[in-house]
């Protein structure tokens, strides 16, 4: 039976609408990379390795949530790795004096305060985000060494392991926390006035201000969330290792920025998706995991990952330009 002209025209339009969705394109890219890596290594899609990759996604995934908020406003936060290290040391010291829950709360509050200071310096005093967060990065790392006495804090209560080594319906609690966090962040950005304001600030801050939106609050909030989530992320690392090291979080800012940008966000602000970021995290983790399984030297992995990131960005920009026509 011949296909009518109207039916032929509907099919391409539906496909085009789907490919216009950033989340759909990122899902397809993630599946393509997973398929390639599974062909290159028979161990890639094993049950144990899949759960291993999910576990590896938790820390960088949590930090990437905060980084997404910052980048959506057109900002950048280079301090998240060092803030994670500093708040990890604060948590380690606090655990020597107080129960687990208050100690974690104190570390997260300290992280939020650091983000508040950064946000005020950037948005009230008009300092460049790159410079401010670079300075905070140096200060936080220095304080981590000072507070720790330049040594790791190893006498962490074993009860901390319950945060990562328990499960709900067969899903590890740290992975479940990551999923719930992304769902909440996605819902906030998609369905709330605050989320729409964050996009508006990144797209055109002056126009958003002229429209009566509270641009100051929603320009500072992402930095508070970014630093607070850095403290949350490092809590999971400490729970696994039962140790807090001043070097923790080193270069995590680069991984977080890469995950957000791979996920389709624009460094100029106003464009991006929380689901896209999650796929960006998965892509980063899969590539590293696949290279390890194939026995690629750690000295070459940086070059391989950097090349794949650049190629992925070029492909995404090309596809984005094509589907927007």
C-alpha positions in Angstrom: 0.0 0.0 0.0 1.5 3.4 -1.0 2.2 5.9 1.7 0.4 9.2 1.3 2.3 12.4 1.0 0.8 13.6 4.4 2.0 10.5 6.2 5.5 10.9 4.7 5.6 14.5 5.9 4.5 13.6 9.4 7.2 11.0 10.0 10.2 13.3 9.3 8.6 16.1 11.4 8.3 13.8 14.4 11.9 12.6 14.1 13.0 16.2 13.8 11.1 17.2 16.9 12.7 14.4 18.8 16.2 15.2 17.7 15.7 18.8 18.6 15.4 17.7 22.2 18.8 17.9 23.8 18.1 15.1 26.2 17.2 12.7 23.3 20.5 13.6 21.5 22.5 13.0 24.7 20.8 9.7 25.3 21.6 8.5 21.8 25.2 9.6 22.2 25.5 7.8 25.5 24.0 4.6 24.0 26.4 4.8 21.0 29.5 5.2 23.3 28.2 2.3 25.5 27.8 0.1 22.4 31.2 0.9 21.1 32.9 0.2 24.5 31.0 -3.0 24.9 32.4 -4.2 21.6 35.9 -3.2 22.6 35.7 -4.9 26.0 33.6 -8.0 26.9 33.6 -6.9 30.6 32.1 -3.5 30.0 28.4 -4.4 30.3 28.8 -7.0 33.0 26.5 -6.5 36.1 29.4 -5.8 38.4 31.0 -3.2 36.1 27.7 -1.4 35.4 27.2 -0.9 39.2 30.8 0.1 39.5 30.3 2.8 36.9 27.1 4.0 38.7 29.1 4.2 41.9 31.9 6.2 40.2 29.2 8.6 38.9 28.0 9.7 42.3 30.6 12.2 43.5 31.2 13.9 40.1 27.5 13.7 39.4 26.6 15.6 42.6 29.2 18.3 41.9 27.9 18.6 38.3 24.4 19.5 39.5 25.7 22.6 41.2 28.0 23.4 38.3 25.0 23.2 35.9 23.1 25.9 37.9 26.2 28.1 37.8 26.8 27.7 34.1 23.2 28.2 33.2 23.5 31.7 34.6 26.6 32.3 32.5 29.0 31.9 35.4 31.8 29.5 36.3 32.9 27.9 39.5 36.6 26.8 39.6 36.5 26.3 43.4 34.3 23.2 43.7 37.2 20.7 44.0 39.0 22.7 46.6 35.8 23.4 48.5 35.1 19.7 48.5 38.6 19.1 50.0 38.2 21.7 52.6 34.7 20.7 53.7 35.9 17.1 53.7 38.5 18.0 56.3 35.9 20.0 58.3 33.7 16.9 58.3 36.6 14.7 59.4 37.4 17.0 62.3 33.7 17.5 63.2 33.2 13.7 63.4 35.8 13.6 66.2 33.6 15.8 68.3 29.9 15.3 67.3 27.5 12.7 65.9 27.4 11.9 62.1 24.3 13.9 61.1 25.3 17.2 62.8 28.9 16.8 61.5 27.6 16.4 57.9 25.2 19.4 58.4 28.1 21.6 59.6 30.3 20.7 56.5 27.4 21.4 54.1 26.7 24.7 55.9 30.4 25.7 55.6 30.3 24.9 51.9 27.1 26.9 51.4 28.8 29.9 53.2 31.8 29.7 50.9 29.5 29.7 47.9 27.5 32.7 49.4 30.8 34.7 49.7 31.7 33.9 46.1 28.2 34.7 44.8 28.2 38.1 46.6 31.7 39.1 45.4 30.7 38.2 41.8 27.1 39.6 41.7 27.2 42.5 44.2 30.7 43.8 43.7 30.9 42.9 40.0 34.1 40.8 40.2 34.8 38.3 37.4 33.5 34.8 38.3 36.7 33.2 36.9 39.0 35.3 39.1 36.9 35.0 42.3 36.4 31.3 42.1 40.1 30.8 41.2 41.0 32.8 44.3 38.6 30.8 46.5 40.1 27.6 45.0 43.5 28.6 46.2 42.3 29.7 49.7 40.2 26.6 50.2 43.0 24.2 49.3 45.4 26.1 51.6 43.0 25.9 54.5 42.4 22.2 53.9 46.2 21.6 54.5 46.3 24.0 57.5 43.2 22.5 59.2 44.3 18.9 58.6 47.9 19.5 59.7 48.9 18.3 56.2 47.9 14.7 57.0 44.8 12.6 56.3 42.2 12.1 59.0 41.7 8.4 59.2 39.7 7.7 62.4 36.3 8.2 60.8 33.4 6.4 62.5 32.5 3.2 60.7 28.8 4.2 60.9 29.6 6.6 57.9 29.7 3.5 55.7 26.0 3.1 56.0 25.6 6.1 53.7 27.0 4.1 50.8 26.9 0.4 51.7 23.2 0.0 52.2 20.6 -0.3 49.5 16.9 0.3 48.8 15.2 -2.2 46.5 18.6 -3.4 45.4 19.8 0.1 44.5 22.8 1.4 46.6 21.8 4.5 48.6 24.4 6.7 47.1 23.2 5.9 43.6 19.6 6.4 44.7 20.5 9.8 46.2 22.1 10.8 42.9 18.9 9.9 40.9 16.6 11.7 43.4 18.9 14.8 43.3 18.8 15.0 39.5 15.0 14.5 39.5 14.6 17.3 42.0 17.0 19.6 40.2 15.3 18.9 36.8 11.9 19.6 38.3 13.0 22.8 39.8 14.6 24.1 36.6 11.6 23.0 34.5 8.5 23.8 36.5 9.3 26.6 39.0 9.6 30.3 38.6 13.1 30.1 40.2 14.2 27.7 37.5 12.9 29.9 34.7 14.6 32.9 36.3 18.0 31.1 36.3 17.6 30.5 32.5 16.5 34.1 32.0 19.5 35.4 33.9 21.8 33.4 31.7 20.1 34.4 28.5 19.8 38.1 29.1 20.3 39.4 32.7 19.3 43.0 31.9 16.1 41.9 30.2 15.3 39.6 33.2 15.9 42.5 35.6 13.7 44.8 33.5 11.0 42.2 33.6 11.0 42.4 37.4 12.7 39.2 38.2 14.9 38.9 41.2 18.2 38.5 39.3 20.5 39.2 42.2 19.1 36.3 44.4 19.1 33.8 41.5 22.6 34.9 40.4 24.0 34.2 43.9 21.9 31.0 44.6 23.8 28.8 42.1 27.1 29.5 43.8 25.6 28.6 47.2 24.2 25.3 45.7 27.5 24.5 43.9 29.6 24.8 47.1 27.1 23.1 49.3 26.8 20.1 46.9 30.6 19.9 46.8 30.4 19.2 50.5 27.6 16.6 50.0 29.7 14.9 47.3 32.8 14.6 49.3 30.8 13.1 52.2 30.2 10.0 50.0 33.9 9.7 49.3 34.8 9.9 52.9 32.0 7.4 53.7 33.6 4.9 51.3 37.3 5.4 52.3 36.7 6.2 56.0 39.4 8.9 55.5 39.5 12.6 54.8 42.5 13.8 52.9 43.3 17.5 52.1 44.0 16.4 48.5 40.4 15.2 48.1 38.5 16.8 45.2 41.7 17.7 43.3 40.7 18.7 39.7 37.1 17.8 40.2 36.1 21.2 38.9 37.5 20.2 35.5 35.5 17.0 35.4 32.3 18.8 36.5 32.7 21.5 33.9 33.4 18.9 31.2 30.4 16.9 32.1 28.1 19.9 32.0 29.4 21.1 28.7 29.4 17.6 27.2 25.8 17.5 28.4 25.0 20.3 26.0 25.1 23.4 28.2 26.5 26.6 26.9 29.3 28.4 28.8 27.6 31.6 27.8 24.6 30.7 29.9 20.9 30.3 29.2 21.1 26.9 27.5 21.5 23.5 29.1 19.6 20.7 30.8 20.0 18.8 34.0 19.2 15.5 32.2 21.8 16.4 29.7 24.4 16.9 32.5 23.6 13.5 33.9 24.3 11.9 30.5 27.5 14.0 30.3 28.5 12.5 33.7 27.8 9.0 32.4 29.8 9.6 29.2 32.8 10.8 31.3 32.6 7.8 33.6 32.1 5.3 30.8 35.1 6.6 28.8 37.4 6.3 31.8 36.1 2.9 32.8 36.4 1.6 29.2 39.9 2.8 28.9 40.8 1.1 32.1 39.3 -2.1 31.0 41.2 -2.0 27.7 44.5 -1.5 29.6 45.2 2.0 28.3 48.0 3.6 30.3 46.8 6.3 32.7 49.3 8.7 31.1 47.4 8.4 27.8 44.0 8.5 29.3 44.0 12.2 29.7 44.8 12.7 26.0 42.1 10.2 25.0 39.4 11.7 27.2 40.3 15.2 26.1 40.1 14.3 22.4 36.8 12.5 22.9 35.4 15.5 24.8 36.3 17.9 22.0 35.0 15.6 19.3 31.7 15.1 21.2 31.3 18.9 21.6 31.9 19.5 17.9 29.4 16.8 16.9 26.8 18.2 19.4 27.3 21.7 18.0 27.0 20.5 14.5 23.9 18.4 15.2 22.4 21.3 17.2 22.8 23.7 14.3 21.3 21.3 11.9 18.2 20.4 13.9 17.5 24.0 14.7 17.0 24.9 11.1 
